[in-house]
Amino acid sequence: MPNNHYIYCLESVADTATSKSIILPSLETLAVRYGITNVYKTCDSIEGFEESISTLLYEDRHFKDYAVIYLVFEGRSNELKIDDYYYSFEEIAELFEGKLKGKIIHFSNTLQLDLDEETFQYFLDVTGAKAISGYGNRAPILSSVLDNLYFSLSEEYDDVIELTQELFDKQYALANSMGFKMYY
C-alpha cells in the first residue's frame, strides 16, 4: 500500500517572472502517472531560496507528509549555484538546521553530486535528513525519467538501501550511467 508522501520541488531559474521551467512537465507526469502529489516553486536569488524554504518549513501544513525535497539547481560537487553565486552544502545545511528529520534531499542531474564523507555527514547531522541523493556523472538528458521512477519507488520503500537496490534492479543501465548516488 502506498505511503502517499508528497514531494516538494524547488527549481532555480534565471528570473521567476519570465523563465520557463525545465522540470514542471515531469512533475505533472509524476502526478498523473504515479498519483504522487507534488508542490513546485521557483527561486532566482538566495532571498527567494530562503523564503521558499521558510514557507515550506513554517507555513506548509503538509510539511510532515513530504518524503522528498527535490532540488533542481546547477552547481558543482558541494556547491549550489543560485543567481550566479555558489553556496556550499554547509551553508545550505544551516538554512535547514534540524528541520529535515526523515526526509530525502534529492538533486536532479543539473548538479553533479560528488560529496566527501565529511560534507555529506555534516549535512545529514545538521539537517536531520535521512539521506541525500543525486547523480555524479554528466548526462546529456535531464534526470527526470529516472527521478520519477525513484520517487514512485520511495512510496513503496522506506529503507534507503532497499530503495536504491530496487532503482538499480529496474533501471540499472540508466542509473549506472548517470552515476546515481545515495548518501545516508
N, C-alpha and C positions, 0 to 999 in steps of 0.2 A: 504494500500500500504506500503511495507516495507521501512524502513529508509535507508537501505544499509549502515549501520555502519560497521566499521572494529573492530576487536579485536586484541589487542597486548598481546601476551603471553610471559612471561619471566619465565623460569624454572631454579631453582638452581640444579646443578648436581655436583658430586664429581670432575669430570675432563672433561672439554669441549671437549678434544681430543678423549677420549675413552668411555665416559658414554653414555648409551642408554637412550633415553627419555621415560618417562612413560606416557607422555601426547600427544605426537605427533600423534599417531594413532587416538586419539579422535578429535584432531584439523582437521585432514584430513576428518573424518566423518562429522564434523561441516561444512566444506566447500562443500562437496559433497551432503549431505542430506538437509542442510538448505540454502546453497548458501551464506554463510557468509564468507567474506574474512578475513583471519587472518594472522598475522605475528608472527613468532615464533623465539625466541632467547634463548640461554642458558647462564648461568654465573656460575663460580666456585669460585669467590672471590668477595670481596666488590669492588675492582677496576673494575672487569668485570660488576658488577651490575651498578656501576656509569657510566661506558662507555656506556652500553646498554641504560640507562635512558637518558644520554646526547644525544646519537644518535637519540633516539625517539623524544625528546623534540626539538632539534635544527636542525636536518638534515632530518627527515622524512617528506616529503611534504604532506603526508596524515594524519598528526597528528590530524588535526581538525576533521577528519572523524572517529576517534576511539571513540567508545562509552564506551568500557570496557577495562581496563587494568587488565589482568588476571595473577595473580602471583601464581606460583606453588613452594612453599617453605615450608620447615619444620619449626617448631618453637613452641612457647608456648605463650599463652594468648596475650601479647602485644609485642612479640619479634620475629623477623625473624631470622632464622639460615642461615648464609652464611659462608661457609668454616669453619665450627666448631666454629663460634663465633656468639653471639646473638646481634642483633641490635634492639633497641626499635622502636616503631611506631613513636615516636617523632623524632628520628634520621632519619628515612626514610622520614617522612614528610618534613624535611628540605631539602632533596635532590630534592623534587618535588615542592618546595615553590612557590605558586601562579601559577603553571603550569597546573593544572588538572581541570580547570573550566568545569563543566558539565559532567565529567567522573565518571564512577562507577569503583571502585577498588574492584576486586573480588578475593578471595583466595580459592584455592582448599582445600579439607579437609585434606591435608598433614599438615596443620596448624590449630590447634583448636583455633578458633576466639572467644575470650571472653573479650571484651573491656569494661572498665568502661566508664562512661559518659565523664569524663574529658579527657581521652585519645582519644576517637573517635572524640569528639568535637574539640580538638586541631588539630588532623589530618585533619579534614574537613576544619577548619578555615585556617590553614597554606597552604594547597594544593589547596583549592578551589574546591575540588572534590564534586560531587553530593551526593555520598554515598559510604559506604564500605560494602561489603557483604562477606559471607563465612559460615562456619559451626562450631558449638560449640561442637558437640558430636563426639567421636571417632567412626569410622565405619571401618569394615574390607574390604570395597571396595573403590576404587577411586571414587571421586565425579563426574567424567567426564560425566556420563549419565545424571545426574541432571543438571550439568553445561551447557551442550549443549542445553537442554530444556530452561534453564534460559536465555542463550544467544539468542536463537531464539525468545523468548518472549520479550527480550529487543528491538528487531526490531519493535515490534508492540506497546509497551507501554513505553512512556517516563516518566510517573509518577511512582516513585519507589514504592509507596503504591499499585497502581494497578498491577504493575509488580509482586510484592511479593504475592498479593492475587491470581493472575492468576496461579503462580507457585504452590501455595498450592492447588488451585482448581484442577489442572491437576495431581499433584503427592503428595497429602497430606501425605500419609504414609511414603514415602521416604524422603521428605523434613522435616517432623516432626522428624523422627528417626535420621536423620543426624544433626538435630538442626540448620537448615538454619536460618541465622540472617541477618538483613539489618539495618545498622546504617546510619541515614541521618539527 
